[in-house]
Amino acid sequence: MTKYRFEIGSQDWFKRRQPTPTSKVIKEVRLPNFQKIDNSYCTMIVEYEDGEILELEARIVMNDGHGRFPPKWSAQGLNPHGISILVRLIED
């Protein structure tokens, strides 16, 4: 089984709003059933430094680079309470 590494991406959708400061710091994000299949879904497990663990449903997306750049994979996890986490696949 391939082990993937991810980095947490920023989501700055508050262009016309004030950003809401968040006190929670993410310690680790895992996607145990991640597969490189565009527009598919997997489970995202988010662990915060305070010990809280959330399980989110994540959509996997591939940006193909339009032939000029190598493809890049990302996953965005959401839950019914409005929590949204974006991660990008780091390929070595």
Phi and psi in degrees as a GROMACS rama.xvg file:
@    title "Ramachandran Plot"
@    xaxis  label "Phi"
@    yaxis  label "Psi"
@TYPE xy
-77.7627  134.457  THR-2
-100.538  125.744  LYS-3
-104.952  150.723  TYR-4
-115.674  144.469  ARG-5
-130.38  150.381  PHE-6
-117.008  145.98  GLU-7
-80.2011  129.332  ILE-8
-98.6774  162.264  GLY-9
-91.3178  149.668  SER-10
-128.29  93.4279  GLN-11
-106.371  76.3548  ASP-12
-93.8437  13.4452  TRP-13
-99.6467  47.8973  PHE-14
-63.5523  -33.3721  LYS-15
-110.716  8.43131  ARG-16
-128.95  160.492  ARG-17
-76.8919  136.351  GLN-18
-65.4754  143.642  PRO-19
-90.9282  117.121  THR-20
-65.8738  137.888  PRO-21
-111.576  134.074  THR-22
-92.1171  -12.3122  SER-23
-88.0199  131.898  LYS-24
-108.082  129.676  VAL-25
-79.0614  127.707  ILE-26
-88.6934  -43.7251  LYS-27
-155.597  145.909  GLU-28
-126.426  129.42  VAL-29
-125.584  142.503  ARG-30
-126.206  84.4713  LEU-31
-63.6128  -28.7727  PRO-32
-114.102  31.3198  ASN-33
-67.661  134.536  PHE-34
-136.531  146.859  GLN-35
-77.5993  74.4405  LYS-36
-129.104  113.47  ILE-37
-61.108  138.29  ASP-38
63.0197  33.6844  ASN-39
-109.115  -179.842  SER-40
-126.131  151.931  TYR-41
-150.908  177.694  CYS-42
-95.0655  135.616  THR-43
-116.545  126.123  MET-44
-110.548  120.853  ILE-45
-112.965  126.21  VAL-46
-114.092  125.833  GLU-47
-93.1376  160.481  TYR-48
-62.4748  -25.5776  GLU-49
-80.8488  2.25823  ASP-50
97.121  -11.2237  GLY-51
-67.7525  140.115  GLU-52
-124.479  129.215  ILE-53
-116.901  146.1  LEU-54
-114.705  122.366  GLU-55
-118.654  156.136  LEU-56
-91.9594  127.664  GLU-57
-117.624  139.422  ALA-58
-100.206  131.292  ARG-59
-96.1908  132.443  ILE-60
-131.832  141.356  VAL-61
-115.406  124.794  MET-62
-94.5102  111.874  ASN-63
-76.791  -7.24798  ASP-64
73.8487  1.59978  GLY-65
52.353  34.9634  HIS-66
80.3583  -9.87168  GLY-67
-95.8716  -24.4701  ARG-68
-132.291  156.213  PHE-69
-66.9523  152.023  PRO-70
-61.2832  146.489  PRO-71
-124.9  136.935  LYS-72
-107.414  141.571  TRP-73
-144.847  164.361  SER-74
-140.383  136.785  ALA-75
-118.954  119.471  GLN-76
-96.1482  139.003  GLY-77
-135.519  152.906  LEU-78
-136.067  169.937  ASN-79
-64.5436  -13.4907  PRO-80
-93.4189  7.60137  HIS-81
88.5275  5.54307  GLY-82
-74.0213  129.914  ILE-83
-135.78  126.172  SER-84
-128.068  131.823  ILE-85
-112.077  131.043  LEU-86
-129.188  151.522  VAL-87
-117.837  139.673  ARG-88
-72.8036  131.461  LEU-89
-102.039  117.944  ILE-90
-106.47  125.071  GLU-91
